[in-house]
Amino acid sequence: MTPRRLAWLPVLLLLALVALPVPSTTALAAGKIGKDCTFKGRKLFGKVKVVDAFPDLKVQIVDAFPDLKVQKVDTFPEKCGQWKMVDTFPDLKIQFVSAFPDIKIKYVTSFPGLP
């Protein structure tokens, strides 16, 4: 290659990098939970047990930008985000963590589900 052609190489590399699609952070967060209210095949409603080891899901409680809004209910947890806390026969076992969660939740008193 001639020196003149080599001078254009950094410009072409920069243009190639700029042209690459970059997902936004909101798109990444929205993609964690499916529209059917599942995460990695686990439904995110029903009877939930909090455990200290071997969870199905690691959860972090946040005040803003949750992946799922959760409502604690006493009966019939049939809608997305409705959790009935139990000690036996859970549908889902969760562990609360402060870093590196699978999903982030926010507790609400009404309108549970995807934000």
PyMOL commands that set and color helices and strands:
alter all, ss='L'
color gray80, all
select helices_A, chain A and resi 3-19+25-30
alter helices_A, ss='H'
color red, helices_A
select strands_A, chain A and resi 38-39+42-43+46-50+57-61+68-72+82-85+92-96+103-107
alter strands_A, ss='S'
color yellow, strands_A
deselect
rebuild
show_as cartoon
